[in-house]
Amino acid sequence: MKPKQKDPVPATKDAKAPATGAKGWLGYRPEIKVLDCTIRDGGLMNDHRFTDEFVRAVYEADVAAGVDYMEMGYKASKKIFRREEHGTWKFSDEADIRRIIGDKKRTGTKISVMADAERTDYHEDILPKKESVLDMIRVATYIHQIPAAIDMIKDAHDKGYETTVNLMAVTAVPDSELGGALETLVNSEASTLYVVDSFGNMYSEQIRALVKKFQHYAKPAGKQLGIHTHNNMQLGFANTIEAIVLGANYVDASICGLGRGAGNCPMELILSFLHNPKFKLRPILHCIQHTVEPLREKVRWGFAIPYMLTGCLNRHPKTAMDFMEGDDYENIVRFYDDVIADQ
Amino acid sequence: MKPKQKDPVPATKDAKAPATGAKGWLGYRPEIKVLDCTIRDGGLMNDHRFTDEFVRAVYEADVAAGVDYMEMGYKASKKIFRREEHGTWKFSDEADIRRIIGDKKRTGTKISVMADAERTDYHEDILPKKESVLDMIRVATYIHQIPAAIDMIKDAHDKGYETTVNLMAVTAVPDSELGGALETLVNSEASTLYVVDSFGNMYSEQIRALVKKFQHYAKPAGKQLGIHTHNNMQLGFANTIEAIVLGANYVDASICGLGRGAGNCPMELILSFLHNPKFKLRPILHCIQHTVEPLREKVRWGFAIPYMLTGCLNRHPKTAMDFMEGDDYENIVRFYDDVIADQ
């Protein structure tokens, strides 16, 4: 859909034009890039076991919808993880990606993978760009892994890729350490720094404060900001908007919000929000109807009370994920009692 | 839950203390009142046909959770609507309410009903307060019904009730008319003016602008502001927070978000957000598990693509509600095509 272009702010005179475009709601910010992380983040719910048909449907939807990047999966180390014990998209081998996307030259959608610091054999598994269909390597790092991440970013950059760095679980990083971390990261080759609310813990005021803090380091260094949210408190979309308004230009979203636990910012919402006419909603809706929604028979993602509780407590969602996978997943009072006892 | 009290804003120094309490996140604003509209707004999904057991479970949960008000339903005119053709809570007769709440004197939860302008026989059906268990009458009005609403507010006020006025579908009100409407409403006896996003159409910037505009009239008149949101774009909770931060002290929420179409701001999220220790989450979770979630077998509420589409287009959700009630409700591409053709 292109929603009917609405007035800057209906029914008020004193509203400032929003920062999403030079012309308020009637314009758009062409620099904003949308990245589809459906397969990558969603893979955390099914050990990366998607059928080719599923991955291809998501890719075709992204191409038709004008989505800027599609992330295929992880580049996990085969020394640490046995290839035969996990799904294809934990490793995202070149041949597997090529089988899905065919001759991608015809499309405007770039391809990315995520490489976890300390869990990727990047020297071997990330090919020189001219031998690969990949366009971008996104390096995910916890704060204590930053030196490893810096080396990975340099390796990917030198091989010819666009690079980003995604500082995970930022709500668990002490303030005294974050400044130093950001200073280090803006001196890397990564062109974009992502604010990542891994635990779905942030309210809008916190998102705004954090984006401003990131911007304080990123802007003078000529780096872009990105935003990756989780929906534990039904704030995935709302927090993504807040980051965009404050200048984040790289936006992660997934179809139906498919992603770990409560999932991510839904693609269908963010495309409805952005006014760039290059984005088309209908192909995403088609993919929801025929591909992603039917997956709910097997995989239980999206907002649920256990994810809300870990989000409020700023905890990794793994206890909630285990609970949601069990037969007793409707017994939310029991989960609550366990969480409280565990504090 | 009382979520672990977190730092004002994690990992940043430059964050201002949020406006939710004098002491930032470690405090709370005792003036904030939470109103449970589960039965009233949810009744729009099942023609107000809840069992006594269901309504009593919601009431008991609210009492145990420390919720300030519970709204039982509407006070619809029996001249316009035939009593036997609709559920109990379209009319909310005194005897029906008393059957549910018994001796409410023991509780801190007040009882409200909603009275629609031009559809309520208020002279007869709203008893003098001393003959009723009701505490508050909320008058709902579209802009063109304001004169009727003013008369209803006066009637209820003179009978001894707290009164609020809920200006519905405010996103469809032209700016040129809103100022006059607010000026009229603040001169009524209503103690609280509600910002009502009936169509689930507002982004946070629009909520902020509108709340400021309402505040401009309400504050000098000594009136409180309220907020009532819908979740068409997964912004029901986010927009409620924004309104609270800007000073709204009356907050509508419903258990599991049960309400018309995409539903309302979920009670479980707003209680987790507010830090007033009088609020308890566990009774609400118990009610979700044993009472409200099981209703999904019969009633289809909550975020869904058709509601998203009417929300984006600033339309009443009725076409989406009809679609969601039909057998073809998963065919979201068809709904999208119909909506586009209909523009």
Interface residues (C-beta under 8 A of the other chain):
Chain A: M1 P3 K4 K6 V9 P10 A11 T12 K13 D14 A15 K16 P18 V170 T171 V173 P174 D175 L178 Y203 S204 E205 Q206 R208 A209 L210 K212 K213 N231 M233 Q234 L235 G236 F237 A238 N239 I241 E242 V245 P266 E268 L269 S272 F273 L281 R282 L285 H286 I288 Q289 E293 I305 M308 L309 C312 L313 N314 E330 N331 I332 V333 Y336 D337 V339 I340 Q343
Chain B: M1 P3 K4 K6 D7 V9 P10 A11 T12 K13 D14 A15 P18 V170 T171 V173 P174 D175 L178 N201 Y203 S204 E205 Q206 R208 A209 L210 K212 K213 N231 M233 Q234 L235 G236 F237 A238 N239 I241 E242 V245 P266 E268 L269 S272 F273 L281 R282 L285 H286 I288 Q289 E293 I305 M308 L309 C312 L313 N314 E330 N331 I332 V333 Y336 D337 V339 I340 Q343
